[in-house]
Amino acid sequence: MPMPYVYGLGGLLGLLAVWQLGVWLLAQTMPLANLLAPAAALSSLLTLLTEGHLSPHIWASLQRVAVGLLAALAVGVPLGFALGLSPRAEQSLSPPFQFLRMISPLSWMPVAVMLFGIGDAPVYFLLAFAAVWPLMLNTASGVKNINRQWLELGRSLSATKTEMLFKIMFPAVVGDILNGLRLAIGIVWVVLVPCEMLGVNEGLGYFILDTRDRLAYAELMAAIVLIGIIGWALDAAARYLGRRWRHG
């Protein structure tokens, strides 16, 4: 086995040991904490997966993430091009964008419910709001760093504005967009769980709330572990796309 994988496995085993130690210490004064132990959580996770209880929640969460990211891409990439291409637009829009970026997406939860009602719509809005900033900023940075010789070559060949955009500029910033997408996935996956406590009846966030109400702590820890696994897989997929683009 390659050494990086050995080190990674060692790190995970160390995390597992810290988890078990923490539960053992907590159980000295709170016996109920034994339900949070790794063995109980992993056993519960296996049962929930094999019996299909988690499948609807997983797909609901992934669907919301996909919609939120697509909406953020549709808004963030064009805005990033506008900021990168126009100094005037950057001077005018950067202050309000930086102000909005520093507001936690979760702060908008009451407003989102008031505007969109109960259901998936406010979740989509909050996820898109959380994801749009890294996509916009990475796109703008990529546009600013485009090799000027490529642009001069396009102009010398009498390329139209559309051809300049789609045949020179956009391919040049795809790597930056993918970097922004990776950051956006991490943010969205973290924001998703509290957003799914807004009144929806499916999703991993809803499932955690349900296990808390049922005092099913082993299932709660199982859901937390699953959230970590899926988030890790999403990040790995984003890294893979980035590597494929750079080496493709």
Residue pairs with C-beta under 8 A, 6 or more apart in sequence:
1 9
16 38
19 37
19 38
20 37
20 38
23 33
23 34
23 36
23 37
23 38
24 37
26 33
26 36
27 33
27 34
32 217
34 40
35 217
35 218
35 221
36 217
36 218
36 220
36 221
40 218
40 221
41 218
41 221
41 222
41 224
41 225
42 222
42 225
43 218
44 218
44 219
44 221
44 222
45 222
45 225
45 226
48 54
48 219
48 222
49 55
54 204
54 207
54 223
54 226
56 202
57 202
57 203
57 204
57 206
57 207
58 204
58 226
58 230
60 196
60 200
60 202
60 203
61 192
61 196
61 203
61 204
61 205
61 230
62 230
64 120
64 123
64 124
64 127
64 192
64 195
64 196
64 203
65 127
65 185
65 188
65 189
65 192
65 234
67 120
67 124
67 127
67 128
68 123
68 124
68 126
68 127
68 128
68 130
68 131
68 188
69 127
69 128
69 131
69 181
69 184
69 185
69 188
71 124
71 127
71 128
71 131
71 132
72 127
72 128
72 130
72 131
72 132
72 135
72 184
72 188
73 135
73 177
73 181
75 128
75 132
75 136
76 131
76 132
76 133
76 134
76 135
76 136
76 139
76 180
76 184
77 135
77 136
77 139
77 177
79 93
79 97
79 132
79 136
79 139
79 140
80 135
80 136
80 137
80 138
80 139
80 140
80 142
80 143
80 173
80 177
80 180
81 139
81 140
81 143
81 165
81 169
82 89
82 93
83 89
83 90
83 93
83 94
83 136
83 139
83 140
83 143
84 90
84 139
84 140
84 141
84 142
84 143
84 144
84 173
85 143
90 140
97 133
97 136
101 133
105 126
105 127
105 129
105 130
105 191
105 195
106 126
106 191
106 194
106 195
108 125
108 126
108 129
109 122
109 126
109 194
109 195
109 198
112 122
112 125
112 126
112 198
113 122
113 198
113 199
115 122
115 125
116 122
116 125
118 198
118 199
118 200
119 199
119 200
120 200
122 195
122 198
123 192
123 195
123 196
123 198
123 200
126 191
126 195
127 188
127 191
127 192
127 195
130 184
130 187
130 188
130 191
131 184
131 185
131 187
131 188
132 184
134 180
134 181
134 183
134 184
134 187
135 177
135 180
135 181
135 184
136 180
137 180
138 176
138 177
138 179
138 180
138 183
139 173
139 176
139 177
139 180
141 176
142 172
142 173
142 175
142 176
142 177
143 169
143 173
145 176
146 168
146 169
146 172
146 173
147 172
150 168
150 172
151 164
151 168
151 169
154 163
154 164
154 167
154 168
155 164
159 167
159 168
174 245
175 242
175 245
175 246
178 238
178 241
178 242
178 245
179 242
181 238
181 241
182 235
182 238
182 239
182 242
185 234
185 235
185 238
186 231
186 235
189 227
189 230
189 231
189 234
190 231
192 203
192 204
192 205
193 204
193 205
193 208
193 227
194 205
195 205
196 203
196 204
196 205
196 206
196 209
197 205
197 206
197 209
200 206
204 223
204 226
204 227
204 230
207 219
207 223
208 220
208 223
208 224
211 217
211 219
211 220
211 223
212 220
